[in-house]
Amino acid sequence: MSYLKFDKELMINLEYSLYRNVLRTNRRGAYQNTSISGCNTTKYQGLLVMPVPYLDDENHLILSSFDETVIQHGAEFNLGIHRYAGDNYSPKGHKYIREFNCDSVPKTIYRIGGVILSKEIMFSSKENRLMIRYTLLDAHSPTTIRFKPFLAFRKISQLTHENDQVDRSYREVENGISTCMYFGYPELFMQFNKKPEFIYHPDWYRGIEYLQDLQSGDTYQEDLYVPGYFEMSIAKGEVIIFSAGDILVDTANLAHEFDLEIYSRTPRSNFYNCLKNSSHQFYYIPNKGEHYLLAGYPWFKVRARDQFISLPGCTLAVDKVQDFEKTMDTAIPHLRNFMTDKPSKSFIKQIEDPDVLLWVVWALQQYRKEQKNTFVEKYSDFLFEIIDYIIAGKHPNLVYHGDNGLLTTYGHDVAVSWMNATINGRPVIPRSGYLVEFNALWYNALKFSEEVAREIGSEPQATKLENYSRLAGNSFLEVFLNDAGYLYDYVDGYHRDLNVRPNMIFAVSLPHSPLERGQKKSVIDFVTKELLTTCGIRSLTPKSDQFHPHYTGSEHEKQLAYFNGMAFPWLLGPYIEAYLNVFHMSGLSLADRIMVEMEGEMQNDCIGTISEFYDSNPPFIAHGGYSFAMSVGELLRAQRIINSYT
């Protein structure tokens, strides 16, 4: 039985199918994404979205959609679907869909009278190129298919409108054409595995709307350019393969290439395989020898904090140790350049954020659990460099206090933690001073470094680190533990933030904690009772007057809600780890229930993956990036932890 299958009743119901989309990527930052009905619902969706490095560092939508029309006895049946003003859809190709299946590649079965047509979409794993395989499963009379490409050639964050700057020329290539709307863009090569007839008929399709952008208050209407259309006959049982990309291909190899790509795919046959496939989609290899993790889709690039939080789950938890090493080895020179104030041109953004190095140490610690024999040789020197760098007070916004062994950061005017929403450039939650997760990570880093120092026989260094960690551990309890039994979120001078937030969970989840077991249990109880939901951990307790359970309203209201109530799936990783640290085997039933609840999200929003955050009260609607590396990575790591108990 298919795991990601949607029948006719679901597909023709636009209230359902328009709010579920499918994503396919390569490892160069390009992707294909649209709703399962085939109708784009945001400006970020399309069949070919790719970076154009010599223009800017954004992704660009090249091919928006590709409409098919089945023609028999002169009658035309258009399988495409676009939304126009007034809630009008034209054409209404979704009514011909019999089923949609996404276990291997996105596959749609259409039925038009006696015609049954299969459409499978494949995104090349190596190139910025889309392939679509059409198979005529049944037909009782001669059949022709017309293909109409809708072009955009724009940044994904912008919209395009009819203009006279478009280059309407094209040139014939093997079994197709190439065209380029604007100077500076790459050519788009559209080819088939057999020769089509191309009818040149340039036109604009005006006023196409994107439903989810409209509903979110974003710009939502644009015009798309159609240079003409392709036509060819197709016989019963025949296969036609379409290729669209920025390179000219040998069309004789398309069928073989499509089969090879399918063979290399892991079927999305269960929850774990869906997460595993999603983890691979974040891999980013822009140049030979450079390996990164994208923070998510559709708009995220490589962000330092996100990369190191996601890294263990997206690599080690799926037995991709070498991918961890390649990503870490790519990052270390850039981190060292930052630590020595040397200029560095890197794809990694926000490397200067004050907690990044703490997350690097945590990621290295996860690696050591899996690869203890190779850790010392590969990473121990860099580990000690980070500790020395922080203690020496060289970081521009992470201050080590020798009197209590803790770290402070300045966050009144700049967002310094993962809770980084801003309004007019200022943080919505101005977390400043002693931050609870920073110092939990710091204590853990000191204890971890002490372990490694002893392992390599450096006893004087180990003793020194032990003294640092003892001081930090004692101070942590004095600064953060309150009489109610939970931890202050941050302490800034005389201000102690009383809000119950999830950041204290790291003081329980990390391998080394300054808390005793009773204190850990008290923290877990607060998080469980006030913050745990079926789709993540709330960013703020509902008891707070700042609590916002739904991500709605104006952009200002949404930014206020972002970290004041939204539920984040990535926090389920540390929560499950913390819960099992305290309750061990008896905590497995709750951990399993959490994973079962998250499995239900496989058929929502972006199917087969997990979104950035959710409303924290019913109906738990997904928001933000619809495939988010931290969400996927930490759920994979949580599953690995659960498996280690069972």
C-alpha positions as CSV (number, residue, x, y, z in Angstrom):
1,M,0.0,0.0,0.0
2,S,1.3,3.5,-0.9
3,Y,2.3,5.7,2.0
4,L,1.8,9.0,0.2
5,K,-1.2,8.4,-2.0
6,F,-4.2,10.7,-2.6
7,D,-7.3,9.5,-4.3
8,K,-9.7,11.2,-6.8
9,E,-12.0,12.6,-4.1
10,L,-9.1,14.4,-2.3
11,M,-7.5,15.6,-5.5
12,I,-10.6,17.2,-7.0
13,N,-11.3,18.9,-3.7
14,L,-9.3,22.1,-4.1
15,E,-9.8,23.0,-0.4
16,Y,-7.7,20.0,0.3
17,S,-5.3,19.6,-2.6
18,L,-4.2,23.3,-2.9
19,Y,-2.9,23.2,0.6
20,R,-0.6,20.2,0.1
21,N,2.5,20.6,-2.0
22,V,5.4,18.4,-3.1
23,L,9.1,19.3,-3.2
24,R,12.0,17.9,-5.1
25,T,15.5,19.3,-5.1
26,N,19.1,18.7,-6.3
27,R,22.2,19.4,-4.3
28,R,22.9,22.7,-6.1
29,G,20.1,24.7,-4.5
30,A,17.6,24.2,-7.3
31,Y,14.1,22.8,-6.7
32,Q,10.7,21.9,-8.1
33,N,7.7,22.6,-6.0
34,T,4.0,22.9,-6.6
35,S,0.7,21.8,-5.1
36,I,-0.3,18.2,-5.6
37,S,-3.1,19.5,-7.9
38,G,-0.5,21.1,-10.1
39,C,-1.6,24.7,-9.3
40,N,1.0,27.0,-7.9
41,T,-0.3,28.7,-4.7
42,T,2.7,30.9,-3.8
43,K,5.2,32.9,-5.8
44,Y,7.9,30.6,-4.5
45,Q,6.6,27.6,-6.4
46,G,7.3,26.4,-9.9
47,L,8.7,23.5,-11.9
48,L,12.3,24.9,-12.2
49,V,13.6,27.2,-9.5
50,M,17.4,27.6,-9.5
51,P,20.2,29.9,-8.3
52,V,21.8,32.2,-10.8
53,P,25.1,33.0,-9.0
54,Y,26.3,35.6,-11.4
55,L,23.1,37.6,-10.9
56,D,22.7,37.4,-7.1
57,D,22.5,35.0,-4.3
58,E,18.7,34.4,-4.6
59,N,16.8,31.6,-6.3
60,H,15.1,32.4,-9.5
61,L,11.9,30.9,-11.0
62,I,12.5,30.0,-14.6
63,L,9.7,27.6,-15.6
64,S,6.6,28.2,-13.7
65,S,4.3,25.5,-15.1
66,F,3.9,23.2,-18.1
67,D,0.3,22.7,-19.2
68,E,-0.7,19.5,-21.0
69,T,-3.7,19.3,-23.4
70,V,-5.0,15.9,-24.6
71,I,-6.6,16.1,-28.0
72,Q,-8.8,13.4,-29.5
73,H,-11.1,13.8,-32.6
74,G,-10.5,17.5,-32.4
75,A,-11.7,17.8,-28.8
76,E,-9.3,19.4,-26.4
77,F,-9.0,18.5,-22.7
78,N,-6.6,20.8,-20.8
79,L,-4.9,19.2,-17.7
80,G,-3.4,22.4,-16.4
81,I,-4.8,24.6,-13.6
82,H,-4.3,28.2,-12.8
83,R,-6.1,30.6,-10.4
84,Y,-7.5,34.0,-11.6
85,A,-9.3,36.8,-9.9
86,G,-12.7,36.1,-8.4
87,D,-11.7,32.6,-7.2
88,N,-11.8,31.4,-10.8
89,Y,-9.7,28.4,-12.0
90,S,-9.0,28.0,-15.6
91,P,-8.4,25.4,-17.0
92,K,-9.7,22.9,-14.4
93,G,-7.5,20.0,-15.1
94,H,-7.7,18.7,-11.6
95,K,-11.1,17.2,-12.3
96,Y,-9.4,14.7,-14.6
97,I,-7.0,13.4,-11.8
98,R,-7.7,9.8,-10.8
99,E,-5.0,9.6,-8.2
100,F,-1.7,11.1,-7.0
101,N,1.1,9.0,-5.6
102,C,4.4,10.3,-4.2
103,D,6.1,7.2,-2.8
104,S,9.0,7.3,-5.3
105,V,8.5,10.3,-7.6
106,P,5.4,12.5,-7.9
107,K,3.0,10.6,-10.1
108,T,-0.4,11.8,-11.3
109,I,-2.8,9.5,-13.2
110,Y,-5.3,11.4,-15.4
111,R,-8.5,9.9,-16.9
112,I,-10.2,11.7,-19.8
113,G,-12.9,9.5,-21.2
114,G,-11.1,6.4,-22.6
115,V,-7.7,8.0,-22.2
116,I,-5.6,7.1,-19.1
117,L,-2.3,9.2,-18.9
118,S,0.4,8.8,-16.3
119,K,2.6,11.8,-15.5
120,E,5.8,11.4,-13.4
121,I,8.0,14.3,-12.4
122,M,11.7,13.8,-11.7
123,F,14.2,16.5,-10.6
124,S,17.7,15.7,-11.6
125,S,20.0,15.0,-8.6
126,K,23.1,16.5,-10.4
127,E,21.8,19.3,-12.6
128,N,19.4,22.2,-12.6
129,R,17.0,20.2,-14.7
130,L,13.4,18.9,-14.5
131,M,12.2,15.8,-16.3
132,I,8.6,14.7,-16.8
133,R,7.7,11.2,-18.1
134,Y,4.3,10.8,-19.8
135,T,3.0,7.3,-20.4
136,L,-0.2,6.7,-22.3
137,L,-1.7,3.8,-20.4
138,D,-4.9,3.5,-22.5
139,A,-6.5,5.1,-25.4
140,H,-9.2,3.9,-27.9
141,S,-8.4,6.4,-30.7
142,P,-5.5,8.5,-32.1
143,T,-4.2,10.9,-29.4
144,T,-2.2,14.1,-29.6
145,I,-0.7,16.0,-26.7
146,R,0.0,19.7,-26.6
147,F,2.5,21.1,-24.1
148,K,2.4,24.8,-23.2
149,P,5.3,26.3,-21.0
150,F,4.7,29.2,-18.7
151,L,7.9,31.2,-18.2
152,A,8.8,33.7,-15.4
153,F,12.6,34.3,-15.3
154,R,12.4,36.2,-12.0
155,K,13.5,36.2,-8.4
156,I,11.3,34.0,-6.3
157,S,10.6,36.9,-3.9
158,Q,9.2,39.1,-6.7
159,L,6.5,38.9,-9.3
160,T,6.6,39.6,-13.1
161,H,4.2,41.5,-15.3
162,E,3.8,42.0,-19.0
163,N,6.5,44.1,-20.4
164,D,8.3,44.9,-23.7
165,Q,11.7,44.0,-22.5
166,V,11.2,40.3,-23.1
167,D,13.4,38.6,-25.7
168,R,10.8,36.7,-27.7
169,S,13.4,34.9,-29.8
170,Y,14.1,31.2,-29.6
171,R,16.4,28.8,-31.4
172,E,15.8,25.2,-32.4
173,V,17.8,22.5,-30.6
174,E,17.7,18.7,-30.7
175,N,14.0,17.8,-30.2
176,G,13.0,21.1,-28.8
177,I,13.9,24.8,-28.4
178,S,15.9,27.1,-26.1
179,T,14.9,30.6,-25.1
180,C,15.9,33.2,-22.6
181,M,13.5,36.0,-21.5
182,Y,16.1,38.5,-20.2
183,F,19.8,39.3,-20.7
184,G,21.9,37.8,-18.0
185,Y,19.8,34.7,-17.4
186,P,20.9,31.3,-18.6
187,E,19.1,29.8,-21.5
188,L,16.2,27.4,-20.8
189,F,16.5,24.3,-22.9
190,M,13.1,22.5,-23.4
191,Q,13.6,19.1,-25.1
192,F,11.8,15.8,-25.7
193,N,12.9,12.3,-26.3
194,K,11.3,12.5,-29.8
195,K,10.9,15.4,-32.2
196,P,7.9,17.6,-31.5
197,E,6.3,20.3,-33.6
198,F,6.8,23.7,-32.0
199,I,4.2,26.4,-32.9
200,Y,5.6,29.9,-32.1
201,H,2.8,31.9,-30.6
202,P,4.1,34.4,-28.0
203,D,1.6,35.7,-25.5
204,W,1.1,36.7,-21.9
205,Y,-1.3,35.0,-19.5
206,R,-2.4,37.9,-17.3
207,G,-3.6,38.1,-13.7
208,I,-2.6,34.6,-12.5
209,E,-3.0,34.6,-8.7
210,Y,-1.3,32.7,-5.9
211,L,-3.9,31.7,-3.3
212,Q,-1.7,31.3,-0.2
213,D,0.1,34.6,-0.9
214,L,-3.3,36.3,-1.1
215,Q,-4.4,34.8,2.2
216,S,-1.1,35.7,3.9
217,G,-1.3,39.4,2.9
218,D,1.6,39.1,0.5
219,T,1.7,40.2,-3.2
220,Y,-0.1,37.5,-5.2
221,Q,-0.8,38.4,-8.8
222,E,1.4,38.2,-11.9
223,D,1.6,37.7,-15.6
224,L,3.4,34.8,-17.2
225,Y,4.9,34.5,-20.6
226,V,4.2,31.7,-23.0
227,P,6.4,31.6,-26.1
228,G,4.2,29.0,-27.9
229,Y,3.5,25.3,-27.6
230,F,4.7,21.9,-28.6
231,E,2.5,19.2,-30.2
232,M,3.1,15.5,-30.9
233,S,1.2,12.3,-31.3
234,I,1.4,9.5,-28.7
235,A,0.4,5.9,-29.1
236,K,-1.0,3.6,-26.4
237,G,1.8,2.3,-24.3
238,E,4.2,5.0,-25.6
239,V,6.5,7.0,-23.3
240,I,7.3,10.7,-23.9
241,I,9.9,12.4,-21.7
242,F,10.3,16.1,-21.4
243,S,13.5,17.8,-20.1
244,A,13.8,21.5,-19.0
245,G,17.1,22.9,-17.7
246,D,20.0,25.2,-18.2
247,I,22.0,22.7,-20.3
248,L,21.5,21.0,-23.7
249,V,21.1,17.3,-23.2
250,D,21.3,14.2,-25.5
251,T,17.7,13.3,-25.8
252,A,18.5,9.7,-26.7
253,N,19.6,9.2,-23.1
254,L,16.5,10.7,-21.4
255,A,14.7,7.4,-20.9
256,H,17.7,5.6,-19.4
257,E,18.5,8.6,-17.3
258,F,15.0,8.8,-15.9
259,D,15.2,5.1,-14.9
260,L,18.5,5.5,-13.2
261,E,17.3,8.4,-11.2
262,I,14.2,6.4,-10.0
263,Y,16.5,3.5,-9.1
264,S,18.6,5.7,-6.9
265,R,15.6,7.0,-4.9
266,T,14.7,5.7,-1.5
267,P,10.9,5.0,-1.6
268,R,8.9,7.2,0.8
269,S,7.3,4.1,2.3
270,N,7.2,5.1,5.9
271,F,7.9,8.0,8.3
272,Y,11.6,7.4,8.7
273,N,12.2,7.1,4.9
274,C,10.3,10.4,4.3
275,L,12.5,12.1,6.9
276,K,15.6,10.5,5.4
277,N,14.7,11.7,1.9
278,S,14.0,15.2,3.3
279,S,17.3,15.3,5.0
280,H,19.1,14.7,1.7
281,Q,17.2,17.6,0.1
282,F,19.1,20.1,2.4
283,Y,22.5,19.1,1.1
284,Y,24.0,21.9,-0.8
285,I,27.2,21.5,-3.0
286,P,27.6,24.7,-4.9
287,N,31.2,24.0,-5.9
288,K,33.3,20.9,-6.0
289,G,34.7,20.2,-2.5
290,E,32.2,22.5,-0.7
291,H,29.4,20.9,1.4
292,Y,26.7,22.8,3.3
293,L,23.2,22.3,4.6
294,L,20.5,24.7,3.5
295,A,18.3,25.9,6.3
296,G,15.1,24.9,4.4
297,Y,12.8,25.6,1.5
298,P,11.7,27.6,-0.3
299,W,13.6,30.8,0.7
300,F,16.3,29.8,3.1
301,K,20.0,29.7,2.4
302,V,22.9,28.4,4.5
303,R,22.5,29.8,8.0
304,A,25.2,28.9,10.5
305,R,23.1,28.1,13.6
306,D,20.6,26.1,11.5
307,Q,23.4,24.2,9.8
308,F,25.1,23.0,13.0
309,I,21.8,22.2,14.8
310,S,20.6,20.2,11.8
311,L,23.9,18.5,10.9
312,P,23.9,15.5,13.3
313,G,20.3,14.6,12.4
314,C,20.6,15.1,8.7
315,T,23.9,13.1,8.5
316,L,24.8,10.9,11.5
317,A,21.2,9.8,12.2
318,V,20.9,8.5,8.6
319,D,24.3,6.8,8.7
320,K,25.9,9.5,6.5
321,V,29.1,10.0,8.6
322,Q,31.1,11.2,5.6
323,D,28.6,13.9,4.8
324,F,28.9,15.2,8.4
325,E,32.7,15.3,7.9
326,K,32.5,17.0,4.5
327,T,30.1,19.6,5.9
328,M,32.1,20.2,9.0
329,D,35.4,20.3,7.1
330,T,34.0,22.9,4.8
331,A,32.9,25.0,7.7
332,I,36.0,24.9,9.9
333,P,38.2,27.1,7.7
334,H,35.4,29.8,7.6
335,L,34.9,29.5,11.4
336,R,38.7,29.9,12.0
337,N,38.7,32.9,9.7
338,F,36.0,34.5,11.8
339,M,37.8,33.6,15.0
340,T,41.0,35.3,13.7
341,D,39.3,38.3,12.2
342,K,40.3,37.3,8.7
343,P,38.0,38.1,5.7
344,S,36.2,35.0,4.4
345,K,33.9,34.6,1.4
346,S,31.5,31.9,2.4
347,F,28.0,30.6,1.7
348,I,27.5,30.4,5.5
349,K,25.4,33.4,6.7
350,Q,25.2,34.7,10.2
351,I,28.4,33.0,11.3
352,E,29.0,35.8,13.8
353,D,25.9,35.0,15.9
354,P,27.1,34.5,19.5
355,D,25.8,30.9,20.0
356,V,27.1,29.5,16.7
357,L,30.4,28.2,18.2
358,L,28.4,26.6,21.0
359,W,26.3,24.6,18.5
360,V,29.5,23.7,16.6
361,V,30.8,22.1,19.8
362,W,27.5,20.3,20.3
363,A,27.6,18.9,16.8
364,L,31.1,17.7,17.3
365,Q,30.0,16.0,20.5
366,Q,27.3,14.1,18.5
367,Y,29.9,13.0,16.0
368,R,32.2,11.7,18.8
369,K,29.3,9.5,20.0
370,E,29.3,7.8,16.6
371,Q,33.0,8.0,15.7
372,K,35.0,8.0,18.9
373,N,38.1,6.5,17.2
374,T,38.4,9.3,14.6
375,F,37.3,12.3,16.6
376,V,40.5,13.1,18.4
377,E,42.6,13.2,15.2
378,K,40.1,15.1,13.1
379,Y,38.5,17.6,15.5
380,S,40.0,17.8,19.0
381,D,42.4,20.6,18.2
382,F,39.5,22.7,16.8
383,L,37.4,21.9,19.9
384,F,40.0,23.4,22.2
385,E,40.5,26.4,19.9
386,I,36.8,27.2,20.4
387,I,37.0,26.9,24.1
388,D,40.1,29.0,24.3
389,Y,38.6,31.6,22.0
390,I,35.5,32.0,24.1
391,I,37.4,32.2,27.4
392,A,39.8,34.7,26.0
393,G,36.8,37.0,25.3
394,K,37.6,37.4,21.6
395,H,34.0,37.0,20.4
396,P,32.4,40.3,19.5
397,N,29.2,39.5,21.3
398,L,29.8,36.6,23.7
399,V,31.5,37.6,26.9
400,Y,33.1,35.2,29.4
401,H,32.8,36.2,33.0
402,G,35.7,34.8,35.0
403,D,34.0,35.5,38.3
404,N,31.2,33.1,37.7
405,G,32.3,31.1,34.6
406,L,29.2,32.0,32.6
407,L,28.6,33.8,29.3
408,T,26.6,36.9,28.5
409,T,25.6,38.5,25.2
410,Y,24.1,41.8,24.2
411,G,20.6,41.4,22.6
412,H,18.7,44.5,23.3
413,D,19.1,45.9,19.8
414,V,20.0,42.8,17.8
415,A,18.5,39.3,17.8
416,V,21.2,37.0,19.2
417,S,19.5,33.6,19.6
418,W,17.3,31.3,17.4
419,M,14.3,33.4,18.6
420,N,15.3,36.0,16.0
421,A,12.0,37.7,14.9
422,T,12.4,41.4,14.5
423,I,10.1,44.4,13.9
424,N,11.7,47.5,12.4
425,G,15.1,45.9,12.8
426,R,14.8,45.4,16.6
427,P,14.2,42.0,18.2
428,V,10.6,41.2,19.3
429,I,12.1,39.3,22.2
430,P,15.2,41.2,23.4
431,R,16.9,38.3,25.1
432,S,20.1,39.7,26.6
433,G,22.5,39.0,29.3
434,Y,22.8,35.4,30.6
435,L,20.7,33.2,28.2
436,V,19.7,29.9,29.6
437,E,20.5,27.7,26.5
438,F,23.8,29.6,25.9
439,N,25.0,28.7,29.3
440,A,23.7,25.1,29.3
441,L,25.6,24.6,26.0
442,W,28.6,26.3,27.6
443,Y,28.7,24.0,30.6
444,N,28.2,21.0,28.4
445,A,31.1,22.2,26.1
446,L,33.4,22.6,29.1
447,K,32.6,19.1,30.4
448,F,32.9,17.6,26.9
449,S,36.3,19.3,26.4
450,E,37.4,18.0,29.7
451,E,36.5,14.5,28.6
452,V,38.5,14.8,25.4
453,A,41.5,16.3,27.2
454,R,41.6,13.3,29.5
455,E,41.3,10.9,26.6
456,I,44.3,12.3,24.9
457,G,46.3,12.3,28.2
458,S,46.4,16.1,28.7
459,E,45.8,16.0,32.5
460,P,46.8,19.6,33.2
461,Q,44.4,20.8,30.5
462,A,41.6,18.5,31.8
463,T,42.1,19.8,35.4
464,K,41.8,23.4,34.2
465,L,38.6,22.6,32.2
466,E,37.2,20.8,35.2
467,N,37.7,24.0,37.3
468,Y,36.0,26.1,34.6
469,S,33.0,23.7,34.4
470,R,32.6,23.4,38.2
471,L,32.5,27.2,38.5
472,A,30.0,27.4,35.6
473,G,27.8,24.7,37.0
474,N,27.5,26.2,40.4
475,S,26.8,29.6,38.9
476,F,24.3,28.2,36.5
477,L,22.1,27.0,39.4
478,E,22.4,30.3,41.2
479,V,21.5,32.4,38.2
480,F,18.8,30.4,36.5
481,L,17.1,28.1,38.9
482,N,14.0,29.7,40.6
483,D,11.8,28.7,43.5
484,A,9.0,27.5,41.2
485,G,11.2,24.8,39.9
486,Y,11.9,25.9,36.3
487,L,14.7,28.0,34.8
488,Y,14.7,31.7,34.0
489,D,14.8,32.2,30.2
490,Y,17.4,34.9,30.6
491,V,18.8,37.1,33.3
492,D,19.9,40.6,32.5
493,G,21.2,42.6,35.4
494,Y,18.4,42.6,38.0
495,H,15.8,41.4,35.5
496,R,14.9,37.8,35.6
497,D,12.7,36.7,32.7
498,L,9.9,34.7,34.3
499,N,8.3,33.5,31.1
500,V,8.1,29.7,30.7
501,R,9.9,29.1,27.4
502,P,11.5,26.0,25.9
503,N,15.1,27.1,26.0
504,M,15.6,25.6,29.5
505,I,15.1,22.1,28.0
506,F,18.7,22.0,26.9
507,A,19.8,22.0,30.5
508,V,18.2,18.6,30.7
509,S,18.8,17.2,27.2
510,L,22.5,17.8,26.9
511,P,25.0,15.0,27.8
512,H,26.4,17.2,30.7
513,S,24.0,19.2,32.9
514,P,24.6,21.2,36.1
515,L,21.1,20.1,37.3
516,E,20.4,17.2,39.7
517,R,17.8,14.6,38.7
518,G,15.0,16.2,40.8
519,Q,15.7,19.6,39.2
520,K,15.7,18.0,35.7
521,K,12.4,16.3,36.4
522,S,10.9,19.6,37.5
523,V,12.0,21.4,34.3
524,I,10.6,18.5,32.2
525,D,7.3,18.7,34.0
526,F,6.9,22.4,33.2
527,V,7.7,21.9,29.6
528,T,5.4,18.9,29.3
529,K,2.4,20.6,31.0
530,E,2.8,24.1,29.5
531,L,4.7,23.8,26.2
532,L,4.2,20.3,24.7
533,T,1.8,20.1,21.7
534,T,1.1,17.5,19.1
535,C,3.3,19.2,16.5
536,G,6.1,20.7,18.5
537,I,7.1,22.6,21.6
538,R,5.5,26.0,22.2
539,S,7.8,29.0,22.3
540,L,5.9,30.5,25.2
541,T,3.5,29.2,27.9
542,P,-0.3,29.9,27.3
543,K,-0.3,31.4,30.8
544,S,1.6,34.5,29.5
545,D,-0.4,37.6,28.4
546,Q,2.0,37.7,25.4
547,F,0.9,34.3,24.2
548,H,-0.3,34.1,20.6
549,P,-1.5,30.6,19.5
550,H,-2.1,31.4,15.8
551,Y,0.1,32.9,13.1
552,T,-2.4,35.3,11.7
553,G,-3.1,39.0,11.1
554,S,-0.7,41.7,9.7
555,E,3.0,41.2,9.2
556,H,3.5,43.0,12.5
557,E,1.1,40.7,14.3
558,K,2.8,37.6,12.8
559,Q,6.2,38.7,14.0
560,L,4.8,39.2,17.5
561,A,3.4,35.7,17.4
562,Y,6.4,34.0,15.9
563,F,8.3,33.2,19.1
564,N,5.4,34.1,21.5
565,G,3.4,30.9,21.1
566,M,4.2,29.1,17.9
567,A,5.1,25.4,18.2
568,F,8.4,24.3,16.8
569,P,9.0,20.6,15.8
570,W,12.8,20.9,16.0
571,L,12.5,21.3,19.8
572,L,11.0,17.8,20.0
573,G,14.5,16.5,19.5
574,P,15.9,17.9,22.7
575,Y,12.6,17.4,24.5
576,I,12.6,13.6,23.8
577,E,16.2,13.4,24.6
578,A,15.6,15.2,27.9
579,Y,12.6,13.1,28.8
580,L,14.4,9.8,28.2
581,N,17.4,11.1,30.1
582,V,15.1,11.5,33.1
583,F,12.7,8.6,32.8
584,H,14.7,6.2,30.7
585,M,12.7,3.2,29.4
586,S,9.5,4.3,31.1
587,G,9.6,7.5,28.9
588,L,9.5,5.5,25.6
589,S,5.7,5.4,25.4
590,L,5.4,9.2,25.4
591,A,8.3,9.5,22.9
592,D,6.6,7.1,20.6
593,R,3.3,8.9,20.8
594,I,5.1,12.2,19.9
595,M,6.6,10.6,16.8
596,V,3.2,9.1,15.8
597,E,1.6,12.5,16.0
598,M,4.4,14.0,13.8
599,E,3.9,11.2,11.3
600,G,0.5,12.6,10.7
601,E,2.1,15.7,9.3
602,M,3.6,13.6,6.4
603,Q,0.4,14.2,4.4
604,N,0.0,17.9,5.3
605,D,1.5,21.1,4.0
606,C,4.6,19.9,2.1
607,I,4.0,16.2,2.0
608,G,6.8,13.9,3.1
609,T,8.6,16.5,5.2
610,I,8.1,18.8,8.2
611,S,7.5,22.6,8.3
612,E,9.3,25.2,10.3
613,F,6.6,25.9,12.9
614,Y,2.9,25.4,13.6
615,D,0.0,27.1,15.3
616,S,0.2,25.8,18.9
617,N,-3.6,25.5,19.3
618,P,-5.9,23.5,17.0
619,P,-6.0,23.1,14.1
620,F,-2.2,23.2,14.2
621,I,-1.7,24.8,10.8
622,A,1.9,24.8,9.4
623,H,3.7,28.0,8.7
624,G,7.1,29.3,7.7
625,G,9.5,27.2,5.5
626,Y,7.5,24.2,4.4
627,S,10.5,21.9,4.6
628,F,12.9,22.9,7.4
629,A,16.2,21.3,8.1
630,M,16.1,21.8,11.9
631,S,12.7,20.1,12.1
632,V,13.7,17.2,10.0
633,G,17.1,16.8,11.5
634,E,16.0,16.8,15.1
635,L,13.1,14.4,14.5
636,L,15.6,12.0,12.8
637,R,18.0,12.4,15.8
638,A,15.1,11.8,18.2
639,Q,14.2,8.6,16.4
640,R,17.8,7.5,16.6
641,I,17.7,8.1,20.4
642,I,14.5,6.2,20.8
643,N,15.9,3.3,18.8
644,S,19.0,3.2,21.1
645,Y,16.6,2.4,24.0
646,T,14.6,-0.2,22.2
